[in-house]
Structure formats: structure tokens, C-alpha cells
Amino acid sequence: MGYLIGLWESVRDFIATGGDVLYFVAAALFLMWVLMIERYWYLTGVFPKVKKQIIANWDARSDTTSWYAHRIRDAWISQASNDLNARMLIIRTLVAMCPLIGLLGTVTGMIGVFETMATQGTSNARLMAAGISMATIPTMAGMVAALSGLFISSRLEAKVKLAKEGLVDSLPHH
């Protein structure tokens, strides 16, 4: 329990040093990871059953060669593709937003530095250092958040592409 309290105090100190913008970075990061975990769960747990059902439906059809059969096949593939790609755009957007939210923290931190310089002059280095750390920490946090999401989202996109190609290959096109 003492470890958790110490961890919480470290996080609180980090946010106090970096400014309130870090709450927005944390919210974007949390949402991004929830969506990525959901997509991974869908790809590994749900989609194999959906694929099996689509293949069973296709194999159960007596007509797989007519123009209508091909349109039905295309519709099933399109629906499965839409389900596979669901929320991937939101994930990519959140990955791109994290550094931008961090830059917002940089701007607000630099405004704090300029306010300190305007009111206290340039002689008070300690107050200026607090503003500079408030300007750099959110940028770093936004970049780290984006990097963590970038790697996983690119892996997810590759898995989505392979899953769709696997479905297309398993539905014979006569």
C-alpha cells in the first residue's frame, strides 16, 4: 500500500511540475489504450468466430458463381472490413493529438516564463526554471504517449490487413 501512495505522490508531483495540460495528455493516452486493447480483443477473440461464420454461410450457399453470389460475397467482406477497421481512425487521431496536446503545454509554460520575466525581471532564475520545466514536460509526455500508441497502432493495422486478406482468401472466388 505504501508503494502505491509513493507512486501516486510521484505522479502528482510530475503533474504539478508539468501543469494541468498533462491531465489532457493522460486522458488521450488512456482513451487511446482502451481503444487499442478493445481492437486487439476483437481481432483475437471475436473476429475468428465472425470469419468462421462468414465462411460457413458461403459454403452453405448452393450458388457461389453467379453475379449475385459475388455481390453477396463482396458485401460480407465489406461488412467484415468495416468491423475490422472500426475505431482505427480514432486511434490514429489520438496518436497524432498527443504531441499536439503536449505542445499546448509548452505554449502555456512559455507564457508562464514570459509572465515571470515581465513581473520579476530576468534575475529570478528559479521562477523561470519552473516555467521552463512546465514548458518541456508536457511536450515530452505527449511524445512518449504518441510513441507508445504509434507502435501498437501500426501493429494493429497490420493485423487488420492480414485478417481481411485471410477472409478474402478463404472465400473462393469462382
C-alpha atoms as one frame of an Amber mdcrd trajectory, in Angstrom:
protein
   0.000   0.000   0.000   2.866   2.349   0.819   4.279   1.729  -2.657   1.017
   2.868  -4.270   0.933   6.003  -2.151   4.514   6.792  -3.141   3.670   6.151
  -6.794   0.616   8.422  -6.598   2.722  11.181  -4.975   5.297  10.864  -7.774
   2.568  11.165 -10.413   1.035  14.135  -8.576   4.437  15.865  -8.364   5.047
  15.193 -12.081   1.683  16.738 -12.976   2.323  19.688 -10.651   5.667  20.285
 -12.374   4.272  19.831 -15.883   0.980  21.674 -15.470  -2.671  20.852 -15.947
  -2.187  20.072 -19.641  -0.798  16.705 -18.524  -4.335  15.704 -17.488  -5.373
  16.076 -21.133  -2.361  14.045 -22.293  -3.267  11.370 -19.732  -6.914  11.341
 -20.865  -5.922  10.991 -24.539  -3.422   8.258 -23.639  -5.993   6.370 -21.550
  -8.640   6.534 -24.286  -6.111   5.501 -26.930  -5.011   2.442 -24.914  -8.591
   1.418 -24.097  -9.423   1.510 -27.813  -6.253  -0.378 -28.770  -6.953  -3.095
 -26.193 -10.533  -3.351 -27.489  -9.282  -3.721 -31.081  -6.769  -6.382 -30.047
  -9.544  -8.252 -28.216 -11.779  -8.015 -31.298  -9.018  -9.283 -33.617  -8.050
 -12.222 -31.426 -11.326 -13.168 -29.769 -14.291 -12.022 -31.821 -13.189 -11.859
 -35.452 -12.129 -15.530 -35.771 -15.723 -16.505 -34.895 -17.129 -13.948 -37.345
 -14.796 -15.240 -40.059 -15.812 -18.825 -39.370 -19.491 -17.853 -39.616 -18.985
 -16.000 -42.919 -17.095 -18.980 -44.367 -19.841 -21.346 -43.168 -22.502 -19.118
 -44.759 -20.555 -19.035 -48.033 -20.001 -22.804 -48.061 -23.707 -23.356 -47.317
 -24.745 -21.437 -50.445 -25.686 -23.545 -53.420 -24.852 -20.709 -55.804 -21.316
 -19.311 -55.490 -20.656 -18.445 -59.130 -23.370 -16.015 -60.220 -23.084 -12.244
 -60.284 -25.478 -12.066 -57.294 -23.356 -14.510 -55.302 -20.281 -12.381 -55.941
 -22.108  -9.261 -54.765 -23.180 -11.062 -51.579 -19.580 -12.206 -51.060 -18.340
  -8.647 -51.592 -20.943  -7.310 -49.144 -19.891  -9.790 -46.455 -16.224  -8.914
 -46.984 -17.043  -5.201 -46.899 -19.009  -5.557 -43.645 -16.207  -7.592 -42.053
 -13.675  -4.995 -43.249 -15.722  -2.187 -41.697 -15.914  -4.102 -38.420 -12.163
  -4.748 -38.508 -11.350  -1.079 -39.180 -13.785   0.257 -36.576 -12.132   2.790
 -34.250  -8.752   2.574 -36.026  -9.175   6.153 -37.282  -9.886   7.342 -33.731
  -6.749   5.569 -32.513  -4.617   7.180 -35.251  -6.141  10.572 -34.428  -5.357
  10.187 -30.719  -1.775   9.175 -31.553  -1.436  12.356 -33.618  -3.126  14.507
 -30.960  -0.842  13.538 -28.056   2.187  15.578 -29.233  -0.114  18.491 -30.101
  -1.590  18.478 -26.608   1.985  18.425 -25.291   2.789  21.456 -27.447  -0.185
  23.221 -25.892   1.543  22.617 -22.555   4.730  24.077 -23.994   2.932  27.229
 -25.053   1.228  27.667 -21.682   4.534  27.018 -19.886   6.335  29.604 -22.015
   3.584  32.109 -21.318   4.310  31.486 -17.633   8.020  32.140 -18.246   7.263
  35.390 -20.070   4.888  36.492 -17.299   7.609  35.814 -14.738  10.105  37.784
 -16.807   7.660  40.671 -17.155   6.837  40.888 -13.449  10.067  39.699 -11.766
  12.647  40.521 -14.408  15.219  38.082 -15.692  17.169  37.880 -12.425  14.930
  35.283 -10.744  16.201  32.087 -12.354  14.260  29.790 -10.017  10.864  31.122
 -11.138  11.929  30.990 -14.775  13.113  27.373 -14.358   9.678  26.351 -13.046
   8.061  27.826 -16.158  10.591  26.171 -18.451  10.012  22.757 -16.863   6.272
  23.369 -17.224   7.015  24.045 -20.896   9.124  20.952 -21.571   7.469  18.209
 -19.519   4.116  18.238 -21.403   5.929  18.024 -24.736   7.935  15.055 -23.505
   4.804  13.395 -22.094   2.913  13.937 -25.348   5.763  12.464 -27.378   6.088
   9.406 -25.118   2.308   8.867 -25.269   2.342   9.139 -29.063   5.300   6.760
 -29.410   3.616   4.131 -27.249   0.467   4.375 -29.347   2.267   4.578 -32.677
   3.959   1.216 -32.324   0.854  -0.647 -31.146  -1.489   1.032 -33.635   0.786
   0.163 -36.559   0.859  -3.468 -35.368  -2.943  -3.423 -35.092  -3.295  -2.016
 -38.602  -1.061  -4.788 -39.942  -3.164  -7.403 -38.109  -6.370  -5.851 -39.506
  -4.958  -6.008 -43.031  -3.881  -9.636 -42.615  -7.249 -10.588 -41.133  -9.104
  -9.038 -44.065  -6.807 -10.696 -46.603  -7.245 -14.017 -44.782 -11.006 -13.686
 -45.035 -10.880 -12.824 -48.736  -8.574 -15.779 -49.403 -10.840 -18.190 -47.527
 -13.904 -17.287 -49.604 -13.280 -18.905 -53.002 -13.978 -16.599 -55.908 -15.110
 -18.842 -58.771
